[in-house]
Amino acid sequence: MKPKQIKDHTGILSSIFAIVLGLIVGLIILFLCNPKQALPGFATILSGAFTHGAKGVGQVFYYATPIILTGLSVGFAFKTGLFNIGTPGQFIMGGFGAVYVGILWTSLGPAHWIVALLASVILGAVWGLVPGLLKAYFNVNEVIASIMMNYIGMYLVNWIVKSYKPLFNNLRNESRNVAATANIPKMGLDKIFPGSSVNGGILIAILTVIVIWLLLNKTTFGYELKAVGFNRDASKYAGINEKKSIILSMVIAGAIAGLAGGLLYLAGTGKHIEIKDVLASEGFTGISVALLGLSNPIGVLFSGIFIAYLTAGGFYLQLFEFSTEIIDIIVAVIIYFSAFALMVKIILAKIHRQKSEKAEAAKEGGTKS
């Protein structure tokens, strides 16, 4: 087996290992809560998304859209040697940019939603720029800088929305509705998945995944970003501008997370920026999606859909006398085990390497004899 094939297989196996362990623990939790309904409830989690046919599948894609992109943001940074834990802040800043344009810039006509999404990308990029600059020029750990930016972003958005009357709905303590022209078009998905909340956002997310995969694997720019991540000093010696690469890595990661916020708040599903001192959960879920997908853009796409699938199926748990919060526990357990995916990947790769070395040694011994 070739080294690349071994690497691909161990990556897939490690992710499957994390999923299976998480599901087993989830089943145990169901048995502890209600033994009689545990198996039917577990079956509903696995098949619940198909309960309403095409509508259920559409809901899965709707839930998956923002977490695919926040996962892609984290995964992209991982691939370039950085840990972007600032996705919650970048996400809410991007969401704010989209909501601001969506509410106030109503004269843009058909281009309204496009400009709103561009605003989300720009603000997300700016929120990724600051940790990138600190890392590149002052060697400030990007984890610490990103965490600080998360809280600055959350409180800043809360303050602006609440203090600016055109944006604030004081009766519901949240932002107002964006204009209809700012909602992302369905792009024909309403006919494929009638009755669901899915829109063109999932197509934009998939397109972004493809673009990032191509950038990382098929361009010189992507090679330079990954090279700096592997060895900053060696890359500098080879003539790569390592400071520029670090900054651009965080900017791109921030832009992707910001786009996730824009896609969520412009989905036309009544989602608003709520004024509360809580970091965006979609940002943290993106970390788990990236871990489960092993930071590979394609892997992130499928892991995001998988987490969304479980979330959609979990809504039907109350039919079996389970609280819907049970699914949050199950997903959290799967997320916890997904953190071990990299460790399992390393162990499996080591086992394959040892087997290959033994096989080569045996082959050489046979040749000499």
SULTA-V364263 format. One record per helix or strand of 3 or more residues. SS is the DSSP state (H for helix, E for strand). FROM is the first residue (numbers start at 1). TO is the last residue. If there is no record, write none. Layout:
BEGIN
ss: <SS & SS>
from: <FROM & FROM>
to: <TO & TO>
END
This chain:
BEGIN
ss: <H & H & H & H & H & H & H & H & H & H & H & H & H & H & H & H & H & H>
from: <3 & 35 & 54 & 87 & 106 & 142 & 165 & 180 & 189 & 201 & 220 & 232 & 242 & 281 & 297 & 317 & 326 & 341>
to: <33 & 50 & 79 & 104 & 138 & 163 & 167 & 182 & 192 & 218 & 230 & 237 & 265 & 292 & 314 & 320 & 338 & 368>
END
